[in-house]
């Protein structure tokens, strides 16, 4: 897919999965992860993103710890 915003999106993309063909194409990335019941890398802090655990459960765990909820 050709995305007119890809270069701009890549500036904010923290995905460390180097061979991802959806990198910088946010609509494709969100669709992919949503279909898997997960969230894209950009929802996670960099250290949490590097675990490659993109589950909603892990997202909640990370933010509960970060916010001390």
mmCIF file of the N, C-alpha and C atoms, coordinates in Angstrom:
data_MODEL
# 
_entry.id   MODEL 
# 
loop_
_atom_site.group_PDB 
_atom_site.id 
_atom_site.type_symbol 
_atom_site.label_atom_id 
_atom_site.label_alt_id 
_atom_site.label_comp_id 
_atom_site.label_asym_id 
_atom_site.label_entity_id 
_atom_site.label_seq_id 
_atom_site.pdbx_PDB_ins_code 
_atom_site.Cartn_x 
_atom_site.Cartn_y 
_atom_site.Cartn_z 
_atom_site.occupancy 
_atom_site.B_iso_or_equiv 
_atom_site.pdbx_formal_charge 
_atom_site.auth_seq_id 
_atom_site.auth_comp_id 
_atom_site.auth_asym_id 
_atom_site.auth_atom_id 
_atom_site.pdbx_PDB_model_num 
ATOM 1   N N  . UNK A 1 1  ? 0.846  -1.185  0.000  1.00 0.00 ? 1  UNK A N  1 
ATOM 2   C CA . UNK A 1 1  ? 0.000  0.000   0.000  1.00 0.00 ? 1  UNK A CA 1 
ATOM 3   C C  . UNK A 1 1  ? 0.884  1.238   0.000  1.00 0.00 ? 1  UNK A C  1 
ATOM 4   N N  . UNK A 1 2  ? 0.522  2.201   -0.774 1.00 0.00 ? 2  UNK A N  1 
ATOM 5   C CA . UNK A 1 2  ? 1.242  3.460   -0.824 1.00 0.00 ? 2  UNK A CA 1 
ATOM 6   C C  . UNK A 1 2  ? 0.536  4.444   0.102  1.00 0.00 ? 2  UNK A C  1 
ATOM 7   N N  . UNK A 1 3  ? 1.226  4.899   1.127  1.00 0.00 ? 3  UNK A N  1 
ATOM 8   C CA . UNK A 1 3  ? 0.650  5.819   2.104  1.00 0.00 ? 3  UNK A CA 1 
ATOM 9   C C  . UNK A 1 3  ? 1.333  7.180   1.984  1.00 0.00 ? 3  UNK A C  1 
ATOM 10  N N  . UNK A 1 4  ? 0.570  8.239   1.760  1.00 0.00 ? 4  UNK A N  1 
ATOM 11  C CA . UNK A 1 4  ? 1.186  9.559   1.619  1.00 0.00 ? 4  UNK A CA 1 
ATOM 12  C C  . UNK A 1 4  ? 1.805  10.068  2.924  1.00 0.00 ? 4  UNK A C  1 
ATOM 13  N N  . UNK A 1 5  ? 1.446  9.475   4.048  1.00 0.00 ? 5  UNK A N  1 
ATOM 14  C CA . UNK A 1 5  ? 1.960  9.915   5.345  1.00 0.00 ? 5  UNK A CA 1 
ATOM 15  C C  . UNK A 1 5  ? 3.047  9.001   5.906  1.00 0.00 ? 5  UNK A C  1 
ATOM 16  N N  . UNK A 1 6  ? 3.486  8.031   5.137  1.00 0.00 ? 6  UNK A N  1 
ATOM 17  C CA . UNK A 1 6  ? 4.406  7.018   5.655  1.00 0.00 ? 6  UNK A CA 1 
ATOM 18  C C  . UNK A 1 6  ? 5.669  7.627   6.268  1.00 0.00 ? 6  UNK A C  1 
ATOM 19  N N  . UNK A 1 7  ? 6.323  8.532   5.587  1.00 0.00 ? 7  UNK A N  1 
ATOM 20  C CA . UNK A 1 7  ? 7.567  9.109   6.104  1.00 0.00 ? 7  UNK A CA 1 
ATOM 21  C C  . UNK A 1 7  ? 7.321  9.859   7.410  1.00 0.00 ? 7  UNK A C  1 
ATOM 22  N N  . UNK A 1 8  ? 6.243  10.603  7.478  1.00 0.00 ? 8  UNK A N  1 
ATOM 23  C CA . UNK A 1 8  ? 5.899  11.322  8.707  1.00 0.00 ? 8  UNK A CA 1 
ATOM 24  C C  . UNK A 1 8  ? 5.571  10.328  9.822  1.00 0.00 ? 8  UNK A C  1 
ATOM 25  N N  . UNK A 1 9  ? 4.809  9.283   9.510  1.00 0.00 ? 9  UNK A N  1 
ATOM 26  C CA . UNK A 1 9  ? 4.448  8.272   10.498 1.00 0.00 ? 9  UNK A CA 1 
ATOM 27  C C  . UNK A 1 9  ? 5.681  7.566   11.048 1.00 0.00 ? 9  UNK A C  1 
ATOM 28  N N  . UNK A 1 10 ? 6.653  7.312   10.198 1.00 0.00 ? 10 UNK A N  1 
ATOM 29  C CA . UNK A 1 10 ? 7.869  6.618   10.623 1.00 0.00 ? 10 UNK A CA 1 
ATOM 30  C C  . UNK A 1 10 ? 8.654  7.409   11.681 1.00 0.00 ? 10 UNK A C  1 
ATOM 31  N N  . UNK A 1 11 ? 8.495  8.723   11.691 1.00 0.00 ? 11 UNK A N  1 
ATOM 32  C CA . UNK A 1 11 ? 9.176  9.548   12.687 1.00 0.00 ? 11 UNK A CA 1 
ATOM 33  C C  . UNK A 1 11 ? 8.687  9.246   14.102 1.00 0.00 ? 11 UNK A C  1 
ATOM 34  N N  . UNK A 1 12 ? 7.446  8.801   14.222 1.00 0.00 ? 12 UNK A N  1 
ATOM 35  C CA . UNK A 1 12 ? 6.856  8.516   15.534 1.00 0.00 ? 12 UNK A CA 1 
ATOM 36  C C  . UNK A 1 12 ? 6.717  7.022   15.809 1.00 0.00 ? 12 UNK A C  1 
ATOM 37  N N  . UNK A 1 13 ? 7.055  6.189   14.854 1.00 0.00 ? 13 UNK A N  1 
ATOM 38  C CA . UNK A 1 13 ? 6.869  4.745   14.991 1.00 0.00 ? 13 UNK A CA 1 
ATOM 39  C C  . UNK A 1 13 ? 7.996  4.150   15.839 1.00 0.00 ? 13 UNK A C  1 
ATOM 40  N N  . UNK A 1 14 ? 7.623  3.494   16.926 1.00 0.00 ? 14 UNK A N  1 
ATOM 41  C CA . UNK A 1 14 ? 8.633  2.883   17.797 1.00 0.00 ? 14 UNK A CA 1 
ATOM 42  C C  . UNK A 1 14 ? 8.687  1.365   17.638 1.00 0.00 ? 14 UNK A C  1 
ATOM 43  N N  . UNK A 1 15 ? 8.110  0.850   16.598 1.00 0.00 ? 15 UNK A N  1 
ATOM 44  C CA . UNK A 1 15 ? 8.118  -0.589  16.359 1.00 0.00 ? 15 UNK A CA 1 
ATOM 45  C C  . UNK A 1 15 ? 9.549  -1.063  16.096 1.00 0.00 ? 15 UNK A C  1 
ATOM 46  N N  . UNK A 1 16 ? 9.967  -2.049  16.871 1.00 0.00 ? 16 UNK A N  1 
ATOM 47  C CA . UNK A 1 16 ? 11.335 -2.554  16.712 1.00 0.00 ? 16 UNK A CA 1 
ATOM 48  C C  . UNK A 1 16 ? 11.384 -3.857  15.908 1.00 0.00 ? 16 UNK A C  1 
ATOM 49  N N  . UNK A 1 17 ? 10.252 -4.240  15.321 1.00 0.00 ? 17 UNK A N  1 
ATOM 50  C CA . UNK A 1 17 ? 10.210 -5.431  14.478 1.00 0.00 ? 17 UNK A CA 1 
ATOM 51  C C  . UNK A 1 17 ? 10.628 -5.006  13.076 1.00 0.00 ? 17 UNK A C  1 
ATOM 52  N N  . UNK A 1 18 ? 11.908 -5.100  12.815 1.00 0.00 ? 18 UNK A N  1 
ATOM 53  C CA . UNK A 1 18 ? 12.518 -4.549  11.611 1.00 0.00 ? 18 UNK A CA 1 
ATOM 54  C C  . UNK A 1 18 ? 11.953 -4.995  10.282 1.00 0.00 ? 18 UNK A C  1 
ATOM 55  N N  . UNK A 1 19 ? 11.428 -6.192  10.186 1.00 0.00 ? 19 UNK A N  1 
ATOM 56  C CA . UNK A 1 19 ? 10.940 -6.679  8.895  1.00 0.00 ? 19 UNK A CA 1 
ATOM 57  C C  . UNK A 1 19 ? 9.438  -6.459  8.699  1.00 0.00 ? 19 UNK A C  1 
ATOM 58  N N  . UNK A 1 20 ? 8.840  -5.615  9.512  1.00 0.00 ? 20 UNK A N  1 
ATOM 59  C CA . UNK A 1 20 ? 7.401  -5.358  9.388  1.00 0.00 ? 20 UNK A CA 1 
ATOM 60  C C  . UNK A 1 20 ? 7.113  -4.549  8.131  1.00 0.00 ? 20 UNK A C  1 
ATOM 61  N N  . UNK A 1 21 ? 6.283  -5.075  7.278  1.00 0.00 ? 21 UNK A N  1 
ATOM 62  C CA . UNK A 1 21 ? 5.939  -4.369  6.039  1.00 0.00 ? 21 UNK A CA 1 
ATOM 63  C C  . UNK A 1 21 ? 4.854  -3.316  6.260  1.00 0.00 ? 21 UNK A C  1 
ATOM 64  N N  . UNK A 1 22 ? 4.267  -3.292  7.448  1.00 0.00 ? 22 UNK A N  1 
ATOM 65  C CA . UNK A 1 22 ? 3.232  -2.304  7.758  1.00 0.00 ? 22 UNK A CA 1 
ATOM 66  C C  . UNK A 1 22 ? 3.796  -1.073  8.465  1.00 0.00 ? 22 UNK A C  1 
ATOM 67  N N  . UNK A 1 23 ? 5.074  -1.075  8.767  1.00 0.00 ? 23 UNK A N  1 
ATOM 68  C CA . UNK A 1 23 ? 5.701  0.017   9.506  1.00 0.00 ? 23 UNK A CA 1 
ATOM 69  C C  . UNK A 1 23 ? 5.500  1.339   8.773  1.00 0.00 ? 23 UNK A C  1 
ATOM 70  N N  . UNK A 1 24 ? 4.947  2.304   9.491  1.00 0.00 ? 24 UNK A N  1 
ATOM 71  C CA . UNK A 1 24 ? 4.688  3.614   8.915  1.00 0.00 ? 24 UNK A CA 1 
ATOM 72  C C  . UNK A 1 24 ? 3.360  3.720   8.190  1.00 0.00 ? 24 UNK A C  1 
ATOM 73  N N  . UNK A 1 25 ? 2.677  2.617   8.042  1.00 0.00 ? 25 UNK A N  1 
ATOM 74  C CA . UNK A 1 25 ? 1.354  2.608   7.407  1.00 0.00 ? 25 UNK A CA 1 
ATOM 75  C C  . UNK A 1 25 ? 0.354  2.270   8.515  1.00 0.00 ? 25 UNK A C  1 
ATOM 76  N N  . UNK A 1 26 ? 0.014  3.284   9.280  1.00 0.00 ? 26 UNK A N  1 
ATOM 77  C CA . UNK A 1 26 ? -0.722 3.092   10.529 1.00 0.00 ? 26 UNK A CA 1 
ATOM 78  C C  . UNK A 1 26 ? -2.056 2.366   10.357 1.00 0.00 ? 26 UNK A C  1 
ATOM 79  N N  . UNK A 1 27 ? -2.793 2.681   9.327  1.00 0.00 ? 27 UNK A N  1 
ATOM 80  C CA . UNK A 1 27 ? -4.096 2.035   9.147  1.00 0.00 ? 27 UNK A CA 1 
ATOM 81  C C  . UNK A 1 27 ? -3.935 0.525   8.964  1.00 0.00 ? 27 UNK A C  1 
ATOM 82  N N  . UNK A 1 28 ? -2.908 0.098   8.252  1.00 0.00 ? 28 UNK A N  1 
ATOM 83  C CA . UNK A 1 28 ? -2.645 -1.331  8.066  1.00 0.00 ? 28 UNK A CA 1 
ATOM 84  C C  . UNK A 1 28 ? -2.190 -1.971  9.376  1.00 0.00 ? 28 UNK A C  1 
ATOM 85  N N  . UNK A 1 29 ? -1.346 -1.272  10.115 1.00 0.00 ? 29 UNK A N  1 
ATOM 86  C CA . UNK A 1 29 ? -0.831 -1.771  11.379 1.00 0.00 ? 29 UNK A CA 1 
ATOM 87  C C  . UNK A 1 29 ? -1.966 -1.954  12.394 1.00 0.00 ? 29 UNK A C  1 
ATOM 88  N N  . UNK A 1 30 ? -2.792 -0.935  12.540 1.00 0.00 ? 30 UNK A N  1 
ATOM 89  C CA . UNK A 1 30 ? -3.914 -1.006  13.484 1.00 0.00 ? 30 UNK A CA 1 
ATOM 90  C C  . UNK A 1 30 ? -4.849 -2.144  13.092 1.00 0.00 ? 30 UNK A C  1 
ATOM 91  N N  . UNK A 1 31 ? -5.169 -2.268  11.821 1.00 0.00 ? 31 UNK A N  1 
ATOM 92  C CA . UNK A 1 31 ? -6.057 -3.340  11.353 1.00 0.00 ? 31 UNK A CA 1 
ATOM 93  C C  . UNK A 1 31 ? -5.457 -4.711  11.671 1.00 0.00 ? 31 UNK A C  1 
ATOM 94  N N  . UNK A 1 32 ? -4.184 -4.889  11.404 1.00 0.00 ? 32 UNK A N  1 
ATOM 95  C CA . UNK A 1 32 ? -3.501 -6.158  11.659 1.00 0.00 ? 32 UNK A CA 1 
ATOM 96  C C  . UNK A 1 32 ? -3.573 -6.533  13.134 1.00 0.00 ? 32 UNK A C  1 
ATOM 97  N N  . UNK A 1 33 ? -3.185 -5.608  13.996 1.00 0.00 ? 33 UNK A N  1 
ATOM 98  C CA . UNK A 1 33 ? -3.168 -5.913  15.429 1.00 0.00 ? 33 UNK A CA 1 
ATOM 99  C C  . UNK A 1 33 ? -4.577 -6.064  15.999 1.00 0.00 ? 33 UNK A C  1 
ATOM 100 N N  . UNK A 1 34 ? -5.503 -5.272  15.523 1.00 0.00 ? 34 UNK A N  1 
ATOM 101 C CA . UNK A 1 34 ? -6.892 -5.388  15.995 1.00 0.00 ? 34 UNK A CA 1 
ATOM 102 C C  . UNK A 1 34 ? -7.449 -6.773  15.669 1.00 0.00 ? 34 UNK A C  1 
ATOM 103 N N  . UNK A 1 35 ? -7.173 -7.262  14.483 1.00 0.00 ? 35 UNK A N  1 
ATOM 104 C CA . UNK A 1 35 ? -7.639 -8.601  14.098 1.00 0.00 ? 35 UNK A CA 1 
ATOM 105 C C  . UNK A 1 35 ? -7.027 -9.692  14.960 1.00 0.00 ? 35 UNK A C  1 
ATOM 106 N N  . UNK A 1 36 ? -5.886 -9.417  15.565 1.00 0.00 ? 36 UNK A N  1 
ATOM 107 C CA . UNK A 1 36 ? -5.220 -10.380 16.440 1.00 0.00 ? 36 UNK A CA 1 
ATOM 108 C C  . UNK A 1 36 ? -5.553 -10.154 17.913 1.00 0.00 ? 36 UNK A C  1 
ATOM 109 N N  . UNK A 1 37 ? -6.417 -9.181  18.204 1.00 0.00 ? 37 UNK A N  1 
ATOM 110 C CA . UNK A 1 37 ? -6.766 -8.864  19.587 1.00 0.00 ? 37 UNK A CA 1 
ATOM 111 C C  . UNK A 1 37 ? -5.607 -8.219  20.317 1.00 0.00 ? 37 UNK A C  1 
ATOM 112 N N  . UNK A 1 38 ? -4.823 -7.431  19.604 1.00 0.00 ? 38 UNK A N  1 
ATOM 113 C CA . UNK A 1 38 ? -3.623 -6.812  20.162 1.00 0.00 ? 38 UNK A CA 1 
ATOM 114 C C  . UNK A 1 38 ? -3.596 -5.330  19.814 1.00 0.00 ? 38 UNK A C  1 
ATOM 115 N N  . UNK A 1 39 ? -2.547 -4.662  20.283 1.00 0.00 ? 39 UNK A N  1 
ATOM 116 C CA . UNK A 1 39 ? -2.348 -3.249  20.003 1.00 0.00 ? 39 UNK A CA 1 
ATOM 117 C C  . UNK A 1 39 ? -1.025 -3.044  19.277 1.00 0.00 ? 39 UNK A C  1 
ATOM 118 N N  . UNK A 1 40 ? -0.912 -1.993  18.478 1.00 0.00 ? 40 UNK A N  1 
ATOM 119 C CA . UNK A 1 40 ? 0.347  -1.704  17.797 1.00 0.00 ? 40 UNK A CA 1 
ATOM 120 C C  . UNK A 1 40 ? 1.423  -1.221  18.781 1.00 0.00 ? 40 UNK A C  1 
ATOM 121 N N  . UNK A 1 41 ? 2.657  -1.253  18.350 1.00 0.00 ? 41 UNK A N  1 
ATOM 122 C CA . UNK A 1 41 ? 3.802  -0.861  19.174 1.00 0.00 ? 41 UNK A CA 1 
ATOM 123 C C  . UNK A 1 41 ? 3.660  0.541   19.741 1.00 0.00 ? 41 UNK A C  1 
ATOM 124 N N  . UNK A 1 42 ? 3.099  1.453   18.981 1.00 0.00 ? 42 UNK A N  1 
ATOM 125 C CA . UNK A 1 42 ? 3.041  2.855   19.398 1.00 0.00 ? 42 UNK A CA 1 
ATOM 126 C C  . UNK A 1 42 ? 2.208  3.082   20.661 1.00 0.00 ? 42 UNK A C  1 
ATOM 127 N N  . UNK A 1 43 ? 1.443  2.089   21.086 1.00 0.00 ? 43 UNK A N  1 
ATOM 128 C CA . UNK A 1 43 ? 0.677  2.199   22.319 1.00 0.00 ? 43 UNK A CA 1 
ATOM 129 C C  . UNK A 1 43 ? 1.533  1.907   23.547 1.00 0.00 ? 43 UNK A C  1 
ATOM 130 N N  . UNK A 1 44 ? 2.733  1.368   23.339 1.00 0.00 ? 44 UNK A N  1 
ATOM 131 C CA . UNK A 1 44 ? 3.583  0.927   24.431 1.00 0.00 ? 44 UNK A CA 1 
ATOM 132 C C  . UNK A 1 44 ? 4.810  1.815   24.581 1.00 0.00 ? 44 UNK A C  1 
ATOM 133 N N  . UNK A 1 45 ? 5.284  1.988   25.827 1.00 0.00 ? 45 UNK A N  1 
ATOM 134 C CA . UNK A 1 45 ? 6.577  2.644   26.012 1.00 0.00 ? 45 UNK A CA 1 
ATOM 135 C C  . UNK A 1 45 ? 7.666  1.785   25.349 1.00 0.00 ? 45 UNK A C  1 
ATOM 136 N N  . UNK A 1 46 ? 8.776  2.391   24.982 1.00 0.00 ? 46 UNK A N  1 
ATOM 137 C CA . UNK A 1 46 ? 9.818  1.680   24.232 1.00 0.00 ? 46 UNK A CA 1 
ATOM 138 C C  . UNK A 1 46 ? 10.295 0.398   24.908 1.00 0.00 ? 46 UNK A C  1 
ATOM 139 N N  . UNK A 1 47 ? 10.512 0.427   26.226 1.00 0.00 ? 47 UNK A N  1 
ATOM 140 C CA . UNK A 1 47 ? 11.004 -0.779  26.897 1.00 0.00 ? 47 UNK A CA 1 
ATOM 141 C C  . UNK A 1 47 ? 9.977  -1.904  26.867 1.00 0.00 ? 47 UNK A C  1 
ATOM 142 N N  . UNK A 1 48 ? 8.705  -1.582  26.986 1.00 0.00 ? 48 UNK A N  1 
ATOM 143 C CA . UNK A 1 48 ? 7.649  -2.600  26.930 1.00 0.00 ? 48 UNK A CA 1 
ATOM 144 C C  . UNK A 1 48 ? 7.443  -3.097  25.500 1.00 0.00 ? 48 UNK A C  1 
ATOM 145 N N  . UNK A 1 49 ? 7.599  -2.221  24.532 1.00 0.00 ? 49 UNK A N  1 
ATOM 146 C CA . UNK A 1 49 ? 7.426  -2.607  23.121 1.00 0.00 ? 49 UNK A CA 1 
ATOM 147 C C  . UNK A 1 49 ? 8.426  -3.674  22.725 1.00 0.00 ? 49 UNK A C  1 
ATOM 148 N N  . UNK A 1 50 ? 9.626  -3.602  23.257 1.00 0.00 ? 50 UNK A N  1 
ATOM 149 C CA . UNK A 1 50 ? 10.691 -4.535  22.864 1.00 0.00 ? 50 UNK A CA 1 
ATOM 150 C C  . UNK A 1 50 ? 10.423 -5.972  23.300 1.00 0.00 ? 50 UNK A C  1 
ATOM 151 N N  . UNK A 1 51 ? 9.408  -6.198  24.136 1.00 0.00 ? 51 UNK A N  1 
ATOM 152 C CA . UNK A 1 51 ? 9.048  -7.570  24.538 1.00 0.00 ? 51 UNK A CA 1 
ATOM 153 C C  . UNK A 1 51 ? 8.262  -8.273  23.428 1.00 0.00 ? 51 UNK A C  1 
ATOM 154 N N  . UNK A 1 52 ? 7.756  -7.510  22.488 1.00 0.00 ? 52 UNK A N  1 
ATOM 155 C CA . UNK A 1 52 ? 6.883  -8.002  21.404 1.00 0.00 ? 52 UNK A CA 1 
ATOM 156 C C  . UNK A 1 52 ? 5.565  -8.565  21.917 1.00 0.00 ? 52 UNK A C  1 
ATOM 157 N N  . UNK A 1 53 ? 5.257  -8.352  23.201 1.00 0.00 ? 53 UNK A N  1 
ATOM 158 C CA . UNK A 1 53 ? 3.946  -8.736  23.738 1.00 0.00 ? 53 UNK A CA 1 
ATOM 159 C C  . UNK A 1 53 ? 3.029  -7.553  23.499 1.00 0.00 ? 53 UNK A C  1 
ATOM 160 N N  . UNK A 1 54 ? 2.167  -7.681  22.508 1.00 0.00 ? 54 UNK A N  1 
ATOM 161 C CA . UNK A 1 54 ? 1.275  -6.588  22.132 1.00 0.00 ? 54 UNK A CA 1 
ATOM 162 C C  . UNK A 1 54 ? -0.154 -6.835  22.610 1.00 0.00 ? 54 UNK A C  1 
ATOM 163 N N  . UNK A 1 55 ? -0.303 -7.736  23.570 1.00 0.00 ? 55 UNK A N  1 
ATOM 164 C CA . UNK A 1 55 ? -1.641 -8.068  24.055 1.00 0.00 ? 55 UNK A CA 1 
ATOM 165 C C  . UNK A 1 55 ? -2.248 -6.901  24.832 1.00 0.00 ? 55 UNK A C  1 
ATOM 166 N N  . UNK A 1 56 ? -3.558 -6.859  24.837 1.00 0.00 ? 56 UNK A N  1 
ATOM 167 C CA . UNK A 1 56 ? -4.273 -5.834  25.584 1.00 0.00 ? 56 UNK A CA 1 
ATOM 168 C C  . UNK A 1 56 ? -4.014 -6.018  27.079 1.00 0.00 ? 56 UNK A C  1 
ATOM 169 N N  . UNK A 1 57 ? -3.913 -7.254  27.516 1.00 0.00 ? 57 UNK A N  1 
ATOM 170 C CA . UNK A 1 57 ? -3.623 -7.539  28.920 1.00 0.00 ? 57 UNK A CA 1 
ATOM 171 C C  . UNK A 1 57 ? -2.276 -6.946  29.340 1.00 0.00 ? 57 UNK A C  1 
ATOM 172 N N  . UNK A 1 58 ? -1.272 -7.098  28.489 1.00 0.00 ? 58 UNK A N  1 
ATOM 173 C CA . UNK A 1 58 ? 0.055  -6.554  28.798 1.00 0.00 ? 58 UNK A CA 1 
ATOM 174 C C  . UNK A 1 58 ? 0.017  -5.024  28.796 1.00 0.00 ? 58 UNK A C  1 
ATOM 175 N N  . UNK A 1 59 ? -0.720 -4.444  27.873 1.00 0.00 ? 59 UNK A N  1 
ATOM 176 C CA . UNK A 1 59 ? -0.895 -2.993  27.833 1.00 0.00 ? 59 UNK A CA 1 
ATOM 177 C C  . UNK A 1 59 ? -1.457 -2.486  29.160 1.00 0.00 ? 59 UNK A C  1 
ATOM 178 N N  . UNK A 1 60 ? -2.488 -3.146  29.653 1.00 0.00 ? 60 UNK A N  1 
ATOM 179 C CA . UNK A 1 60 ? -3.103 -2.750  30.921 1.00 0.00 ? 60 UNK A CA 1 
ATOM 180 C C  . UNK A 1 60 ? -2.101 -2.898  32.063 1.00 0.00 ? 60 UNK A C  1 
ATOM 181 N N  . UNK A 1 61 ? -1.384 -4.011  32.074 1.00 0.00 ? 61 UNK A N  1 
ATOM 182 C CA . UNK A 1 61 ? -0.374 -4.247  33.115 1.00 0.00 ? 61 UNK A CA 1 
ATOM 183 C C  . UNK A 1 61 ? 0.691  -3.150  33.121 1.00 0.00 ? 61 UNK A C  1 
ATOM 184 N N  . UNK A 1 62 ? 1.195  -2.823  31.945 1.00 0.00 ? 62 UNK A N  1 
ATOM 185 C CA . UNK A 1 62 ? 2.240  -1.801  31.825 1.00 0.00 ? 62 UNK A CA 1 
ATOM 186 C C  . UNK A 1 62 ? 1.735  -0.457  32.341 1.00 0.00 ? 62 UNK A C  1 
ATOM 187 N N  . UNK A 1 63 ? 0.550  -0.067  31.945 1.00 0.00 ? 63 UNK A N  1 
ATOM 188 C CA . UNK A 1 63 ? 0.059  1.249   32.332 1.00 0.00 ? 63 UNK A CA 1 
ATOM 189 C C  . UNK A 1 63 ? -0.415 1.295   33.773 1.00 0.00 ? 63 UNK A C  1 
ATOM 190 N N  . UNK A 1 64 ? -0.846 0.188   34.328 1.00 0.00 ? 64 UNK A N  1 
ATOM 191 C CA . UNK A 1 64 ? -1.177 0.176   35.755 1.00 0.00 ? 64 UNK A CA 1 
ATOM 192 C C  . UNK A 1 64 ? 0.089  0.370   36.583 1.00 0.00 ? 64 UNK A C  1 
ATOM 193 N N  . UNK A 1 65 ? 1.181  -0.271  36.188 1.00 0.00 ? 65 UNK A N  1 
ATOM 194 C CA . UNK A 1 65 ? 2.453  -0.105  36.892 1.00 0.00 ? 65 UNK A CA 1 
ATOM 195 C C  . UNK A 1 65 ? 2.975  1.314   36.722 1.00 0.00 ? 65 UNK A C  1 
ATOM 196 N N  . UNK A 1 66 ? 2.903  1.829   35.490 1.00 0.00 ? 66 UNK A N  1 
ATOM 197 C CA . UNK A 1 66 ? 3.435  3.159   35.215 1.00 0.00 ? 66 UNK A CA 1 
ATOM 198 C C  . UNK A 1 66 ? 2.661  4.237   35.947 1.00 0.00 ? 66 UNK A C  1 
ATOM 199 N N  . UNK A 1 67 ? 1.371  4.091   36.019 1.00 0.00 ? 67 UNK A N  1 
ATOM 200 C CA . UNK A 1 67 ? 0.533  5.102   36.651 1.00 0.00 ? 67 UNK A CA 1 
ATOM 201 C C  . UNK A 1 67 ? 0.285  4.784   38.122 1.00 0.00 ? 67 UNK A C  1 
ATOM 202 N N  . UNK A 1 68 ? 0.809  3.659   38.588 1.00 0.00 ? 68 UNK A N  1 
ATOM 203 C CA . UNK A 1 68 ? 0.646  3.211   39.975 1.00 0.00 ? 68 UNK A CA 1 
ATOM 204 C C  . UNK A 1 68 ? -0.833 3.114   40.352 1.00 0.00 ? 68 UNK A C  1 
ATOM 205 N N  . UNK A 1 69 ? -1.609 2.548   39.452 1.00 0.00 ? 69 UNK A N  1 
ATOM 206 C CA . UNK A 1 69 ? -3.048 2.391   39.698 1.00 0.00 ? 69 UNK A CA 1 
ATOM 207 C C  . UNK A 1 69 ? -3.337 1.167   40.543 1.00 0.00 ? 69 UNK A C  1 
# 
